[in-house]
Amino acid sequence: MDKKKSIIKSAILQVGIVLFLIIGYFSIDFNSLYQSFKPEASFVNQDTNCDLHKTSCLITIQDGTSFELEVTPKEIPLMKELTFTIKSNKKDLKDLTLNIYATNMFMGEFDLPIKNLGNNLYEAKGTLPTCPMGNMQWNAEIRVEKGLETLGARFQFKTDK
Ligand SMILES: [Cu+2]
C-alpha cells in the first residue's frame, strides 16, 4: 500500500515539474529578451494604415531622410527570394543594412546589405524562412548613425505560411 502511494506521489511530482517547465518556456518572451540586447535606436514606425502587401510605404526619419520601401513579390512569400527596393531623397547613403526579424516568435535575424543602385534607388535581397506556426509579424529596420545617436526606420509586415 505504501509503495503504491509513493509511486503516485513521484508521478505527480514528475508531472508537476514538466508542467512547470512548459509554462515557464511559454511565459518567458525570449524574442523581446533577445531584442533588448541590441544597441538602442530611435525608430520612426511605418504608418499602420500602409500595407506592404498592397503598396510601397514611406517613412521619413528625424533628420529628414526618407525611405520608401517596396517588397516584391507583393504576397511576401516565405522560402522565396524577396526584393526590397528602397527609394530615398538622399543618394549618397552608405553601409546600410535591412535588419529583419519576427516579433511574435524567434525566427532568427537577417541582416541584408543594402546596395546603392544610383539615382536615389537602393536594393536588398533575401529569403525568409518557413514557419511552423504561420502568421508571423516582421519588423524590417534601417539604422542610420547620426553622430552619437542612432536613428532608424521601422517597416512592418505580416506573412502567412
Ligand atoms: Cu515563426
Boltz pocket constraint, residues with backbone or C-beta under 6 A from the ligand:
constraints:
  - pocket:
      binder: B
      contacts: [[A, 102], [A, 105], [A, 106], [A, 107], [A, 130], [A, 131], [A, 132], [A, 133], [A, 134], [A, 136]]
      max_distance: 6.0
